[in-house]
Amino acid sequence: MIGNGLFSSTLGLRAESEGFPVAVTGMVASMFYAGYIVGGLAAPYFIASWKHKVVYIFLSILAGVTTLLMPFHINPWIWGIFTLFMGSGFAGIYVVCESWINIRASNHERGRILAVYTVVQYLGLVAGQSFLTLLDPLTAVPFMMAAGFTMTSAIPMLKATTPDSFPKVQQKINEFLLVRSSTLGSVTLFTSGLTVSAIFGIGPVYAHRIGMTVEEVALFITMILVGGLLGFWPFGWFSDRFGRRLTIAIAAGAGLFVTLLAMWHMEPLKFLLFLAMLTGGFLLPFYGLGLASVNDRLPPDSMVGASAALIRITGVGSFLGPVMAAIAMDLLGPGGFFSFLAIAAGVTLIFTMANNKGSSSV
């Protein structure tokens, strides 16, 4: 995740420096998330043939090598192909990790465990931003470091053992079945894809467009991540006790309010950074809450197939996020970035209100 965090911001800043139009930058970033769909389709077949750890090692190397090649081929078409492979690798890695966790976690503790898992992810993303302040995005060094972090993550897996309790046969499951049986959880994952991809793909471009320095861009993204770190555990704990629907509604409503406020307050910088932290605190927990909502109703023999299907649902939202945020900025100016996040939060809130089967309903 350190490598992912360093790469995502470097990509946006380097694209801006190379003169890519914001729409082109959005498309390049979207190809990373198109890879989520590809990786989500392929990962269950890899896991069925190999052990979880073998799949993880292979995909981390794939993602690292493609990152390493990018600074030597400055072309949006080539970058789009490379980011597609990177997204496929990361999607497969997430399927490995999340199916592993969901198989072992019980319903009454899943929200908290997934919160810890997400906290670890975002700690890595925050660390990646800190490296950005020390490196020049116009050189190959940030890409090389991102590749190194990604590939070295495979080292601990060399000694990992897959628990004997893992089901040997995994039931196949598709997106349509999940949406029908867990509508709110699926929608929350989709809007999580929209928001997270827009934040990492277009957030640095937004910050650069309103006049931030490289150090301030890194700080802006870091504050969003810090907000997420502060929000993951409380929302996970609350959802375990008071239900997923109520928790998602609170997060979405608060996120809608904050993003609408941020649309009109681009200065002073300290206040914008505060709003960025609140935005992360309310919107970034969507992913863990959506995962918990869906997995509460799944048997262990569906976990791998469901994890892959959920990655694909998130991937569709993630593919659309940077493109739609870029279009919003083209139409509305820099404020279009937060207006897009507000729309995503509003859609989530509408679905929580429509899904009124009970506070624990998914």
BELPE-V700693 format. One record per residue. N is the residue number from 1. RES is the residue in one letter. PSI is psi as a letter, one per 30 degrees, with the letter a starting at -180 (* if undefined). OMEGA is omega in degrees with one decimal (none if undefined). Layout:
N&RES&PSI&OMEGA + N&RES&PSI&OMEGA
This chain:
1&M&f&173.3 + 2&I&e&178.8 + 3&G&e&179.3 + 4&N&e&-180.0 + 5&G&e&178.9 + 6&L&e&-178.7 + 7&F&e&-172.0 + 8&S&e&-179.9 + 9&S&e&177.8 + 10&T&e&-179.8 + 11&L&e&-178.8 + 12&G&e&-178.7 + 13&L&e&179.9 + 14&R&e&177.8 + 15&A&e&176.6 + 16&E&e&-178.6 + 17&S&e&179.1 + 18&E&f&176.6 + 19&G&g&176.8 + 20&F&k&171.3 + 21&P&l&-176.4 + 22&V&e&178.9 + 23&A&e&178.5 + 24&V&e&176.3 + 25&T&e&177.7 + 26&G&e&179.2 + 27&M&e&178.0 + 28&V&e&178.5 + 29&A&e&-179.4 + 30&S&f&179.8 + 31&M&f&174.3 + 32&F&e&-176.9 + 33&Y&f&169.3 + 34&A&e&175.2 + 35&G&f&175.5 + 36&Y&e&-178.8 + 37&I&e&179.4 + 38&V&e&-179.8 + 39&G&e&178.2 + 40&G&e&176.8 + 41&L&e&-173.2 + 42&A&e&-171.6 + 43&A&e&-179.4 + 44&P&e&178.9 + 45&Y&e&176.2 + 46&F&e&-178.2 + 47&I&e&178.3 + 48&A&e&-177.6 + 49&S&e&-177.8 + 50&W&l&174.7 + 51&K&l&179.4 + 52&H&e&-173.3 + 53&K&e&178.6 + 54&V&e&178.0 + 55&V&e&179.9 + 56&Y&e&-177.4 + 57&I&e&-179.9 + 58&F&e&-175.7 + 59&L&e&177.0 + 60&S&e&176.4 + 61&I&e&177.4 + 62&L&e&-179.3 + 63&A&e&-179.1 + 64&G&e&-178.4 + 65&V&e&-179.6 + 66&T&e&175.0 + 67&T&e&-177.6 + 68&L&e&-175.9 + 69&L&f&-168.9 + 70&M&e&-176.4 + 71&P&f&-179.3 + 72&F&g&179.2 + 73&H&i&-175.3 + 74&I&j&-180.0 + 75&N&k&-174.9 + 76&P&e&179.0 + 77&W&e&178.7 + 78&I&e&177.5 + 79&W&e&178.3 + 80&G&e&178.7 + 81&I&e&-179.8 + 82&F&e&-178.7 + 83&T&f&174.4 + 84&L&e&178.0 + 85&F&e&178.5 + 86&M&e&179.4 + 87&G&e&177.1 + 88&S&e&179.3 + 89&G&e&-179.2 + 90&F&e&178.2 + 91&A&e&178.1 + 92&G&e&177.4 + 93&I&e&179.3 + 94&Y&e&177.9 + 95&V&e&178.2 + 96&V&e&-175.0 + 97&C&e&-173.0 + 98&E&e&175.7 + 99&S&e&177.1 + 100&W&e&-178.4 + 101&I&e&-173.9 + 102&N&f&175.8 + 103&I&e&-175.6 + 104&R&f&-174.2 + 105&A&k&173.5 + 106&S&l&-175.6 + 107&N&e&-174.3 + 108&H&f&179.4 + 109&E&f&-173.4 + 110&R&e&-179.2 + 111&G&e&-179.3 + 112&R&e&179.8 + 113&I&e&177.4 + 114&L&f&175.6 + 115&A&e&178.1 + 116&V&e&177.1 + 117&Y&e&-179.0 + 118&T&e&176.7 + 119&V&e&179.0 + 120&V&e&177.0 + 121&Q&e&-173.0 + 122&Y&f&170.3 + 123&L&e&176.1 + 124&G&e&178.4 + 125&L&e&177.3 + 126&V&e&179.1 + 127&A&e&177.7 + 128&G&e&177.9 + 129&Q&e&-179.4 + 130&S&e&177.2 + 131&F&e&-178.8 + 132&L&e&-178.8 + 133&T&f&-177.4 + 134&L&f&-172.1 + 135&L&l&177.8 + 136&D&j&-178.0 + 137&P&f&178.1 + 138&L&f&177.7 + 139&T&l&178.8 + 140&A&f&-171.5 + 141&V&e&179.8 + 142&P&e&178.2 + 143&F&e&-179.5 + 144&M&e&178.3 + 145&M&e&177.8 + 146&A&e&178.1 + 147&A&e&179.9 + 148&G&e&178.1 + 149&F&e&-177.9 + 150&T&e&-176.9 + 151&M&e&179.7 + 152&T&f&176.7 + 153&S&f&179.9 + 154&A&f&-174.8 + 155&I&e&178.8 + 156&P&f&-178.5 + 157&M&f&-178.6 + 158&L&f&-180.0 + 159&K&g&-178.8 + 160&A&k&176.2 + 161&T&k&176.8 + 162&T&k&-178.2 + 163&P&k&180.0 + 164&D&f&-176.5 + 165&S&f&178.2 + 166&F&k&176.7 + 167&P&k&-178.5 + 168&K&e&-179.8 + 169&V&k&-178.1 + 170&Q&k&178.5 + 171&Q&k&176.8 + 172&K&k&-178.4 + 173&I&k&-178.8 + 174&N&l&-174.7 + 175&E&e&-175.9 + 176&F&e&176.9 + 177&L&e&179.9 + 178&L&e&-179.4 + 179&V&e&-179.3 + 180&R&e&-175.7 + 181&S&f&-176.9 + 182&S&i&-172.5 + 183&T&e&-176.3 + 184&L&e&178.9 + 185&G&e&-179.8 + 186&S&e&178.7 + 187&V&e&179.5 + 188&T&e&176.5 + 189&L&e&178.3 + 190&F&e&-179.6 + 191&T&f&172.3 + 192&S&e&176.2 + 193&G&e&178.1 + 194&L&e&-172.8 + 195&T&e&-175.8 + 196&V&e&-180.0 + 197&S&e&177.1 + 198&A&e&179.7 + 199&I&e&-175.8 + 200&F&e&-178.5 + 201&G&e&-175.1 + 202&I&f&179.0 + 203&G&e&177.3 + 204&P&e&177.9 + 205&V&e&176.6 + 206&Y&e&-177.2 + 207&A&e&178.5 + 208&H&e&-177.3 + 209&R&f&179.4 + 210&I&g&170.2 + 211&G&g&179.3 + 212&M&k&172.3 + 213&T&l&178.6 + 214&V&e&179.9 + 215&E&e&179.5 + 216&E&e&174.6 + 217&V&e&178.8 + 218&A&e&179.0 + 219&L&e&178.8 + 220&F&e&179.6 + 221&I&e&178.7 + 222&T&e&-179.4 + 223&M&e&174.7 + 224&I&e&-179.9 + 225&L&e&177.8 + 226&V&e&176.6 + 227&G&e&176.6 + 228&G&e&179.6 + 229&L&e&179.5 + 230&L&f&-175.5 + 231&G&f&-173.3 + 232&F&e&-174.9 + 233&W&e&179.0 + 234&P&e&179.8 + 235&F&e&176.5 + 236&G&e&178.8 + 237&W&e&-178.6 + 238&F&e&-177.7 + 239&S&e&177.0 + 240&D&f&-174.8 + 241&R&e&-172.9 + 242&F&g&174.4 + 243&G&k&-176.9 + 244&R&e&-174.2 + 245&R&e&-179.8 + 246&L&e&-178.7 + 247&T&e&178.8 + 248&I&e&179.4 + 249&A&e&179.1 + 250&I&e&-179.2 + 251&A&e&-178.1 + 252&A&e&179.7 + 253&G&e&178.7 + 254&A&e&178.7 + 255&G&e&177.5 + 256&L&e&-179.6 + 257&F&e&-175.6 + 258&V&e&-178.5 + 259&T&e&174.2 + 260&L&e&177.9 + 261&L&e&-177.5 + 262&A&f&178.1 + 263&M&e&-172.1 + 264&W&g&-177.2 + 265&H&i&178.5 + 266&M&f&175.2 + 267&E&l&-0.5 + 268&P&l&-174.7 + 269&L&e&-177.0 + 270&K&e&179.5 + 271&F&e&177.0 + 272&L&e&178.3 + 273&L&e&176.5 + 274&F&e&177.7 + 275&L&e&176.9 + 276&A&e&178.3 + 277&M&e&178.1 + 278&L&e&177.5 + 279&T&e&177.4 + 280&G&e&-178.7 + 281&G&e&-177.8 + 282&F&e&-174.4 + 283&L&e&-176.6 + 284&L&e&176.6 + 285&P&f&178.8 + 286&F&e&-173.5 + 287&Y&e&179.7 + 288&G&e&179.1 + 289&L&e&177.9 + 290&G&e&177.3 + 291&L&e&-179.1 + 292&A&e&-179.3 + 293&S&e&-177.3 + 294&V&e&-173.7 + 295&N&f&176.4 + 296&D&f&-173.9 + 297&R&g&-176.2 + 298&L&k&173.0 + 299&P&l&-177.9 + 300&P&e&-176.6 + 301&D&g&176.1 + 302&S&f&-169.1 + 303&M&e&-178.4 + 304&V&e&179.0 + 305&G&e&179.3 + 306&A&e&179.0 + 307&S&e&178.6 + 308&A&e&179.5 + 309&A&e&179.5 + 310&L&e&175.4 + 311&I&e&179.7 + 312&R&e&176.7 + 313&I&e&177.0 + 314&T&e&-178.7 + 315&G&e&177.6 + 316&V&e&177.0 + 317&G&e&-178.8 + 318&S&e&176.7 + 319&F&e&-177.9 + 320&L&f&-172.6 + 321&G&e&-177.9 + 322&P&e&-179.9 + 323&V&e&-178.3 + 324&M&e&177.0 + 325&A&e&177.7 + 326&A&e&177.4 + 327&I&e&178.5 + 328&A&e&178.1 + 329&M&e&177.2 + 330&D&e&-176.6 + 331&L&e&-171.0 + 332&L&f&-174.0 + 333&G&a&-177.5 + 334&P&e&179.8 + 335&G&f&177.4 + 336&G&f&177.8 + 337&F&e&-179.3 + 338&F&f&176.8 + 339&S&e&177.0 + 340&F&e&177.8 + 341&L&e&178.9 + 342&A&e&178.5 + 343&I&e&179.5 + 344&A&e&177.9 + 345&A&e&179.7 + 346&G&e&177.6 + 347&V&e&178.4 + 348&T&e&179.8 + 349&L&e&179.7 + 350&I&e&-179.3 + 351&F&e&176.7 + 352&T&e&179.5 + 353&M&e&179.2 + 354&A&f&-178.0 + 355&N&i&-169.6 + 356&N&h&-179.0 + 357&K&f&-178.8 + 358&G&l&-174.1 + 359&S&f&179.0 + 360&S&g&-177.1 + 361&S&k&175.4 + 362&V&*&none
